[in-house]
Amino acid sequence: MTKRTFQPNTRRRSKKLGFFARMQTKIIKSRRKKGRKVLSH
């Protein structure tokens, strides 16, 4: 049996696409500066 190509890694995924990865982007930075209650859904 050969392995399938996609081996999901939850840690790497959250590092790239998770909430804390989005904290570095401009949109969430501006939202935090504005003092929003909800930053992302």
C-alpha positions as CSV (number, residue, x, y, z in Angstrom):
1,M,0.0,0.0,0.0
2,T,1.3,3.4,-0.9
3,K,0.6,6.5,1.1
4,R,-1.8,9.2,-0.1
5,T,-0.2,12.5,-1.1
6,F,-2.0,14.7,1.4
7,Q,-1.0,14.1,5.0
8,P,-2.8,16.8,7.0
9,N,-0.9,18.4,9.9
10,T,-3.1,20.3,12.2
11,R,-0.3,22.3,13.9
12,R,1.2,23.5,10.6
13,R,-2.3,24.3,9.3
14,S,-3.2,26.4,12.3
15,K,0.2,28.2,12.1
16,K,-0.5,29.1,8.4
17,L,-4.2,29.6,8.4
18,G,-5.2,29.9,12.1
19,F,-6.3,32.9,14.2
20,F,-2.8,33.8,15.3
21,A,-1.6,33.7,11.7
22,R,-4.4,36.2,10.9
23,M,-3.4,38.4,13.9
24,Q,-0.3,39.5,11.9
25,T,-2.4,40.8,8.9
26,K,-3.4,44.4,8.5
27,I,-7.1,43.8,8.8
28,I,-7.1,42.3,12.2
29,K,-4.5,44.9,13.4
30,S,-6.7,47.7,12.3
31,R,-9.7,46.0,14.0
32,R,-7.8,45.7,17.3
33,K,-6.8,49.3,17.1
34,K,-10.4,50.3,16.6
35,G,-11.3,48.2,19.7
36,R,-13.7,45.7,18.2
37,K,-15.3,43.1,20.3
38,V,-15.3,40.4,17.7
39,L,-12.1,40.3,15.5
40,S,-13.0,37.4,13.3
41,H,-15.9,34.9,13.1
